[in-house]
């Protein structure tokens, strides 16, 4: 996936994940973008493990996969933040 499409998909996925998962916001816009890009990697890996195509470019499937990964990362972040507080 190209760098620009990765950033755009990451931004969209981060914003969608932030709307889906309740709780405090871990950061501002930059953290949301980084979370979405990391979510694209995590979601792509998870979908690849079960035999599907991961985040492949700028399309709805990639946004779905990236959002799935970003939601997972937000839940993990919330769990870790609760355990350390």
C-alpha positions in Angstrom: 0.0 0.0 0.0 1.4 3.4 -0.9 2.4 5.8 1.9 -0.3 8.4 1.1 -3.1 5.9 0.9 -1.8 4.3 4.1 -2.0 7.8 5.8 -5.5 8.5 4.4 -6.9 5.0 5.3 -5.2 5.3 8.7 -6.8 8.7 9.3 -10.3 7.4 8.4 -9.9 4.2 10.4 -8.6 6.1 13.5 -11.5 8.5 13.4 -14.0 5.6 12.9 -12.5 3.6 15.7 -12.5 6.6 18.0 -16.3 6.9 17.4 -16.9 3.2 18.0 -14.9 2.7 21.2 -16.2 4.7 24.2 -13.9 6.2 26.8 -11.2 8.9 27.0 -9.3 9.9 23.9 -5.7 8.8 24.2 -4.5 11.8 22.2 -5.2 14.3 19.6 -5.4 14.0 15.8 -1.8 12.9 15.3 -2.3 10.0 17.8 -5.6 9.1 16.0 -3.8 8.9 12.7 -0.9 6.8 14.1 -3.5 4.6 15.8 -5.3 4.1 12.5 -2.1 3.3 10.6 -1.1 0.8 13.3 -4.6 -0.6 13.2 -4.2 -1.1 9.4 -1.1 -3.2 10.1 -2.7 -5.1 13.0 -6.0 -5.6 11.1 -4.1 -6.7 7.9 -2.1 -9.2 9.9 -5.2 -10.6 11.6 -7.2 -10.9 8.4 -4.1 -12.4 6.6 -3.8 -15.1 9.3 -7.3 -16.3 8.6 -6.6 -16.4 4.9 -8.1 -13.1 3.7 -6.7 -10.1 2.0 -5.5 -7.4 4.4 -5.3 -3.7 3.9 -4.6 -3.5 0.1 -5.0 0.1 -0.8 -7.6 2.8 -0.7 -10.9 1.0 -0.7 -13.7 0.1 1.6 -12.2 -3.3 2.6 -9.0 -1.7 3.6 -10.8 0.9 5.7 -12.9 -1.9 7.4 -9.7 -3.9 8.1 -7.9 -0.9 9.4 -10.8 0.1 11.6 -11.1 -3.4 13.0 -7.4 -3.3 14.0 -7.7 0.2 15.4 -10.7 -0.8 17.5 -8.7 -3.7 18.8 -5.8 -1.4 19.7 -8.1 1.0 21.5 -9.5 -1.8 23.6 -6.0 -3.0 24.4 -4.9 0.5 25.3 -7.9 1.0 27.6 -7.2 -2.3 29.3 -3.5 -1.5 29.8 -4.4 2.1 31.0 -6.8 0.7 33.6 -4.4 -1.9 34.9 -1.6 0.7 35.4 -3.7 3.4 37.0 
